[in-house]
Amino acid sequence: MNSRSVGDRAPGGIRINPVVLVLIAIASVQFGAALAKGIFEQASPLTLAFLRVLIATAIFLLIARPRMTGRSARDWLVVTAYGLCLTGMNAAIYFSFARIPIGVAVTLEFIGPLALAVIGSRRLVDLIWVALAATGVVLLGALPSDIDLVGALLALLAGAMWASYIALAGPVGRRWDGMSGLTMGSLIGCLALAGPALVLSDGAFGQPKVWAVMALVALLSTVIPYGLELQARRTIKAPTFGILMSLEPAAAAIFAWIVLGELLGAVEWSAMACVIIASVGAILTAHRRRPLGQPAVETDPRPPA
């Protein structure tokens, strides 16, 4: 059975194609990102990143209770690095949003997972995908002063942390059962952000609107997509899932335009197309070069917190 024939049943017995579930999840995440940027005048990106992780951590703790006793130093080292990458990525991308359009930031962020997908490869086709993605970055860098250099570097930093998060997902999954690794990593990252966020909050924690919006963002960017993607992954093939996730930059640009009025020009859309095509190509060629009988590597393309 495959994703085209099975589908998933929503409450009430309605059959929903898993591709639709993933597309809804993508829309939910990017709608949440646009809502968060909409209150940057009321709170700093660091405060908002902390609130998002705080609320997500509370949700995870309701679902999973990690076993903390009897753990080795290696267990704690791996999950700590995992949690710091998770929350560091969120903070870096929010700071990037404050300086450059969301669509551009998410496009640059995607360079991280793309680089991870082709790292170490000497195949010509993979070098082509790298060159295509680099063309997208060069196009963005060739723009006039509209694109802030610091904002672009922050987006690339978020992408590097995203790639590190993906690389650490395997070791964490082997050492921490179920959702316990994600929950503990999120908790560790939340604690790491707490001090700076409290110092720099400037009264934002006392604003009900900030809490309300970030609770909605946590719902849109964590609970809804995590549940939908978990359901979809039961039947959808990994390459299909990865290709759909490559639509994230375009979805980010569309929702930033709808919610915030951020308009991208032809050059930005061309750069985005380069990165999306490179991402899809890398996913397809990585799947085709996998030796027969070797299971696909399970990765979590987008951190849920």
MIKELO-469815 format. One line per 4 residues: number of its first residue (from 1); their letters; for each residue x, y, z of N, C-alpha, C. Coordinates in steps of 0.2 Angstrom, whole numbers. Example, Ala and Ser with C-alpha at 12.3 -4.5 7.8 and 13.67 -1.06 7.14 Angstrom:
% MIKELO-469815
1 = as = 66:-28:39:62:-22:39:66:-16:39 | 64:-11:35:68:-5:36:64:0:39
% end
This chain:
% MIKELO-469815
1 = mnsr = 4:-6:0:0:0:0:4:6:0 | 2:12:-3:6:18:-3:2:24:-2 | 5:29:-2:1:36:0:-4:37:-5 | -4:35:-11:-9:37:-16:-15:33:-15
5 = svgd = -15:27:-12:-20:23:-12:-23:22:-5 | -19:24:0:-22:23:7:-25:29:10 | -21:34:11:-24:40:14:-25:40:21 | -27:45:24:-28:44:32:-35:47:33
9 = rapg = -38:44:39:-45:46:41:-45:51:46 | -48:56:45:-49:61:50:-55:59:54 | -56:63:60:-62:61:64:-68:62:60 | -73:56:61:-79:56:57:-78:52:51
13 = giri = -72:49:50:-71:44:45:-69:47:38 | -68:53:37:-66:56:31:-59:54:29 | -58:52:23:-52:50:21:-48:56:18 | -42:57:20:-38:63:18:-31:60:16
17 = npvv = -30:62:10:-23:60:7:-18:63:11 | -12:59:12:-7:61:17:-3:67:14 | -3:68:7:0:74:4:-4:80:6 | -10:80:7:-14:86:9:-12:87:16
21 = lvli = -11:82:20:-10:83:27:-3:87:28 | 2:85:24:8:88:24:8:96:22 | 4:97:16:3:104:14:0:108:19 | -5:105:23:-9:109:28:-4:111:33
25 = aias = 1:106:35:6:107:40:11:112:38 | 13:112:32:17:118:30:14:124:30 | 8:125:28:4:131:28:3:133:36 | 2:129:40:1:130:47:8:133:50
29 = vqfg = 13:130:49:20:133:51:21:140:49 | 20:141:42:22:147:39:17:153:41 | 11:151:42:6:156:45:8:158:52 | 10:153:56:12:155:63:18:159:63
33 = aala = 23:158:58:29:162:58:27:169:56 | 22:170:51:20:177:50:17:180:55 | 13:177:59:10:180:65:15:182:70 | 20:178:71:25:180:76:29:186:74
37 = kgif = 30:187:68:34:193:66:29:199:66 | 23:198:66:18:203:67:18:207:73 | 21:204:78:21:207:85:28:208:87 | 33:209:82:40:211:84:40:217:87
41 = eqas = 35:222:86:36:228:89:34:228:97 | 30:223:99:28:222:106:33:218:110 | 37:214:106:42:210:110:48:208:105 | 54:207:108:60:206:104:59:199:101
45 = pltl = 63:197:96:63:191:93:65:185:98 | 70:187:103:72:182:108:67:180:112 | 63:185:115:57:184:119:52:180:116 | 51:181:110:46:177:106:48:170:105
49 = aflr = 54:169:103:57:163:102:57:159:109 | 58:162:114:58:159:121:51:156:122 | 46:161:121:39:159:123:37:153:118 | 39:153:112:37:148:108:40:141:110
53 = vlia = 46:141:112:49:135:115:46:133:122 | 45:138:126:42:137:132:35:133:132 | 31:136:128:24:133:127:24:126:124 | 29:126:119:30:119:115:32:114:120
57 = taif = 37:116:125:40:111:130:34:109:135 | 30:114:137:24:112:141:20:107:138 | 19:108:131:14:103:128:18:96:128 | 24:96:126:28:90:126:28:86:132
61 = llia = 29:90:138:29:87:145:22:84:146 | 17:86:144:10:83:145:10:77:141 | 13:76:136:13:70:132:18:65:134 | 24:67:135:29:62:137:33:64:144
65 = rprm = 34:59:148:38:61:154:45:57:153 | 50:61:151:57:58:150:60:54:157 | 63:49:156:66:45:162:73:49:162 | 74:52:168:80:56:169:85:52:173
69 = tgrs = 83:47:177:88:43:181:91:37:177 | 97:36:179:101:30:176:104:32:169 | 104:38:167:107:40:161:114:41:161 | 118:40:155:125:40:155:126:48:153
73 = ardw = 133:49:154:135:56:152:134:57:144 | 135:52:140:134:52:133:127:54:131 | 122:51:135:115:52:134:114:60:135 | 116:62:140:115:69:142:118:74:137
77 = lvvt = 124:72:135:128:76:130:125:77:123 | 122:71:121:119:71:114:112:75:115 | 108:74:120:102:77:120:103:85:122 | 108:87:125:109:94:126:111:97:120
81 = aygl = 115:94:116:117:97:109:111:98:105 | 107:92:105:101:92:101:96:98:103 | 95:99:110:91:104:112:93:111:111 | 100:112:111:103:119:110:102:120:102
85 = cltg = 103:115:98:102:116:91:95:118:89 | 90:115:93:83:116:92:81:123:93 | 83:125:99:81:132:102:85:137:98 | 92:136:97:96:141:94:94:142:87
89 = mnaa = 91:137:83:88:138:77:82:143:77 | 78:142:82:72:146:82:74:153:84 | 79:154:88:81:161:90:84:164:84 | 88:161:81:92:164:75:87:165:69
93 = iyfs = 82:161:68:78:163:62:73:168:64 | 71:169:70:67:175:72:71:181:72 | 77:181:74:81:187:73:82:189:66 | 83:184:61:83:185:54:77:188:52
97 = fari = 71:185:54:65:188:52:64:196:53 | 67:198:59:67:205:60:71:209:56 | 75:206:51:79:210:47:78:209:40 | 76:203:38:74:202:31:67:199:30
101 = pigv = 65:199:24:58:196:23:58:188:25 | 53:186:27:52:179:29:54:174:24 | 51:175:18:53:171:12:60:170:10 | 64:176:11:71:176:10:74:172:15
105 = avtl = 72:173:21:75:170:27:75:162:27 | 69:160:25:67:153:25:71:150:19 | 72:153:14:76:151:8:83:150:10 | 86:155:13:93:154:15:93:148:21
109 = efig = 88:148:25:89:143:30:89:136:27 | 86:135:22:85:128:18:92:126:16 | 97:130:15:104:128:13:107:123:18 | 105:124:24:108:119:29:106:112:28
113 = plal = 99:110:28:98:103:27:100:101:20 | 100:106:15:102:104:8:109:102:8 | 114:106:12:121:104:12:122:97:15 | 118:96:21:118:90:24:117:84:19
117 = avig = 112:85:15:110:80:10:115:78:5 | 119:82:4:124:81:-2:131:81:1 | 132:82:8:139:82:10:143:76:9 | 149:76:7:153:70:7:152:67:0
121 = srrl = 147:69:-4:146:66:-11:151:69:-16 | 153:64:-20:158:66:-26:154:65:-32 | 148:64:-32:144:63:-39:143:70:-42 | 144:70:-48:143:76:-52:136:79:-51
125 = vdli = 131:75:-51:124:77:-50:123:81:-44 | 126:79:-38:125:82:-32:129:89:-32 | 134:89:-35:138:95:-36:134:100:-40 | 130:98:-45:125:102:-48:120:105:-44
129 = wval = 117:101:-39:112:104:-34:116:109:-30 | 122:108:-28:125:113:-23:126:119:-27 | 128:119:-34:129:125:-38:123:129:-39 | 117:125:-40:111:128:-41:109:132:-34
133 = aatg = 110:129:-28:108:132:-22:113:138:-21 | 119:137:-23:124:143:-22:122:149:-27 | 119:147:-33:117:152:-37:111:156:-34 | 106:153:-30:101:156:-27:104:161:-21
137 = vvll = 109:159:-18:112:163:-13:115:169:-16 | 119:168:-21:122:173:-25:117:179:-27 | 111:176:-30:106:181:-32:104:185:-27 | 103:182:-21:101:186:-15:106:191:-13
141 = galp = 112:189:-13:118:193:-11:119:199:-16 | 116:198:-22:117:203:-28:112:208:-27 | 107:207:-23:102:212:-22:104:219:-19 | 101:224:-20:103:231:-17:102:230:-9
145 = sdid = 102:236:-6:102:236:2:96:233:5 | 91:231:1:85:228:3:87:222:8 | 92:218:6:93:212:10:99:213:15 | 97:213:21:102:215:26:107:209:27
149 = lvga = 113:211:27:119:205:28:118:201:34 | 117:205:40:117:201:46:111:197:46 | 105:199:43:99:195:43:100:189:39 | 104:189:33:105:184:29:110:179:33
153 = llal = 115:181:36:119:177:40:116:173:46 | 111:177:49:107:174:54:103:168:51 | 100:169:45:96:164:42:101:158:40 | 107:159:38:111:153:37:113:150:43
157 = laga = 114:154:49:116:151:55:110:146:57 | 104:148:56:98:144:58:98:138:54 | 100:138:47:101:133:43:106:128:45 | 112:130:48:117:126:50:114:122:57
161 = mwas = 111:126:61:108:122:67:103:117:65 | 99:119:60:94:114:58:97:108:55 | 102:108:51:106:103:49:109:99:55 | 112:102:60:114:99:66:109:95:69
165 = yial = 103:98:70:97:95:73:96:88:70 | 95:89:63:94:83:59:99:77:60 | 106:79:60:111:74:61:111:71:68 | 108:75:73:108:73:80:102:69:81
169 = agpv = 97:69:77:90:66:78:91:58:79 | 96:55:75:97:48:75:100:46:82 | 105:49:84:108:47:91:104:48:96 | 100:53:96:95:55:101:90:50:102
173 = grrw = 87:48:96:82:43:95:84:36:98 | 90:34:97:93:28:99:94:28:107 | 95:34:110:97:34:117:90:36:121 | 86:39:118:80:41:122:74:39:118
177 = dgms = 69:35:122:64:32:119:58:37:117 | 55:35:111:49:39:110:50:46:109 | 46:50:112:46:58:112:51:60:118 | 53:56:122:57:58:128:63:62:126
181 = gltm = 67:61:120:72:65:118:70:72:116 | 65:72:112:63:78:110:60:83:115 | 57:80:120:54:83:126:60:86:130 | 65:82:132:71:84:136:75:89:132
185 = gsli = 76:88:126:80:93:122:76:100:122 | 70:100:121:66:106:121:66:109:128 | 66:105:133:67:108:140:73:111:141 | 79:108:139:86:110:140:86:117:136
189 = gcla = 84:117:130:85:123:126:81:129:129 | 75:127:132:71:132:135:74:135:141 | 77:131:145:81:134:151:87:138:148 | 90:136:143:96:140:140:94:147:138
193 = lagp = 88:147:135:85:154:133:82:158:138 | 80:155:144:76:158:149:80:165:152 | 86:164:154:90:170:156:90:176:152 | 93:175:146:93:181:141:86:183:139
197 = alvl = 81:179:139:75:181:137:72:185:142 | 73:184:149:70:187:154:73:194:155 | 80:194:154:84:200:154:82:205:149 | 81:203:143:79:207:137:72:208:136
201 = sdga = 67:206:140:60:206:138:57:212:138 | 60:217:142:57:224:143:50:224:144 | 47:220:148:40:220:150:36:216:145 | 38:213:140:34:209:136:30:204:139
205 = fgqp = 33:201:144:30:195:147:23:197:151 | 23:204:152:16:206:155:11:208:150 | 12:207:144:7:209:139:3:203:137 | -3:203:138:-8:197:136:-8:196:129
209 = kvwa = -7:201:125:-7:200:118:-1:195:115 | 4:197:118:10:193:117:9:186:118 | 7:184:124:6:177:126:1:174:122 | -5:178:120:-10:175:116:-8:173:109
213 = vmal = -4:178:106:-1:176:99:3:171:99 | 8:170:104:13:165:104:10:158:106 | 5:158:110:1:152:111:-2:150:105 | -5:154:101:-7:152:94:-2:150:89
217 = vall = 4:153:90:10:152:86:12:145:87 | 12:143:94:14:136:96:10:131:94 | 3:133:94:-2:128:91:-1:127:83 | 0:133:80:1:132:73:7:129:70
221 = stvi = 13:131:74:19:129:72:22:123:75 | 18:120:80:20:114:84:15:109:84 | 10:110:87:5:105:89:2:102:82 | -1:107:78:-5:105:72:0:102:67
225 = pygl = 6:105:65:10:101:60:13:95:63 | 15:95:69:18:88:72:13:83:71 | 6:84:73:1:79:73:0:77:66 | -1:82:61:-2:80:54:3:76:51
229 = elqa = 9:79:52:15:75:49:16:68:51 | 15:67:58:16:61:61:11:56:58 | 5:58:57:-1:54:53:1:53:46 | 4:58:42:5:57:35:11:52:34
233 = rrti = 16:53:39:22:48:38:21:41:39 | 15:39:41:13:32:42:12:29:35 | 10:33:30:9:30:23:13:33:18 | 15:39:19:19:43:13:26:41:13
237 = kapt = 29:41:7:36:39:6:40:44:8 | 46:43:11:51:48:13:53:53:8 | 54:51:1:56:56:-4:50:60:-5 | 44:58:-5:39:62:-7:38:67:-1
241 = fgil = 39:65:5:38:69:11:44:75:10 | 50:73:9:55:78:8:54:83:3 | 51:81:-3:50:85:-9:45:90:-7 | 39:88:-3:34:92:-1:37:98:4
245 = msle = 41:95:8:44:100:13:48:105:10 | 51:104:4:55:109:0:51:115:-2 | 44:114:-2:40:120:-3:39:125:2 | 43:124:8:42:128:13:44:136:12
249 = paaa = 50:137:8:51:144:6:46:148:3 | 43:144:-2:37:147:-6:31:149:-1 | 29:144:3:24:145:8:25:150:12 | 32:151:15:34:156:19:32:163:16
253 = aifa = 35:164:9:34:170:6:26:172:5 | 22:167:3:15:168:2:12:171:8 | 13:167:14:10:169:20:12:176:23 | 19:177:22:22:184:24:18:189:20
257 = wivl = 17:188:13:13:193:9:6:194:12 | 2:188:13:-5:189:15:-5:192:22 | -1:190:27:-2:193:34:2:199:35 | 8:200:32:12:206:33:13:211:27
261 = gell = 11:209:22:11:213:16:18:213:13 | 23:208:15:29:207:12:29:205:5 | 32:209:0:32:207:-7:39:206:-9 | 40:200:-12:46:199:-15:46:200:-23
265 = gave = 52:202:-25:53:204:-32:55:197:-36 | 56:198:-43:58:193:-47:64:190:-45 | 69:194:-43:76:191:-41:75:186:-35 | 71:188:-30:70:184:-24:67:178:-26
269 = wsam = 61:178:-30:58:172:-32:62:167:-36 | 67:170:-40:71:166:-44:76:163:-39 | 79:166:-35:83:163:-30:80:158:-26 | 74:159:-24:70:154:-20:69:148:-25
273 = acvi = 67:149:-31:66:143:-36:73:139:-36 | 78:142:-36:85:138:-37:86:134:-31 | 84:136:-25:85:133:-19:80:127:-18 | 74:128:-20:69:123:-20:70:117:-25
277 = iasv = 72:119:-31:74:114:-36:80:110:-34 | 85:113:-31:91:110:-29:89:105:-23 | 85:107:-19:82:103:-13:79:97:-16 | 74:98:-20:70:92:-23:75:87:-27
281 = gail = 80:90:-31:85:86:-34:89:82:-30 | 91:85:-24:96:82:-19:92:76:-16 | 86:77:-15:82:72:-11:81:66:-16 | 79:67:-23:78:62:-27:84:58:-29
285 = tahr = 90:62:-30:96:58:-31:99:54:-25 | 98:57:-19:100:53:-13:96:47:-13 | 89:47:-14:85:41:-14:87:36:-19 | 89:38:-25:90:33:-31:97:30:-29
289 = rrpl = 102:34:-26:108:31:-25:109:26:-19 | 103:26:-15:103:21:-9:104:14:-12 | 108:10:-9:109:3:-11:103:-1:-10 | 101:-6:-15:95:-10:-14:95:-13:-8
293 = gqpa = 89:-13:-4:88:-16:2:90:-12:8 | 94:-7:7:96:-3:13:90:2:15 | 88:2:21:83:6:23:84:14:22 | 79:18:21:80:25:20:82:28:27
297 = vetd = 86:33:28:88:36:34:82:40:36 | 80:39:42:74:43:45:77:50:48 | 75:55:45:77:62:48:70:65:49 | 71:70:53:65:75:55:66:81:51
301 = prpp = 64:82:45:66:88:41:64:95:44 | 59:95:49:58:102:52:57:101:59 | 61:104:64:60:103:71:53:106:73 | 50:102:77:43:104:79:42:109:84
305 = a = 48:112:87:47:117:92:50:124:89
% end
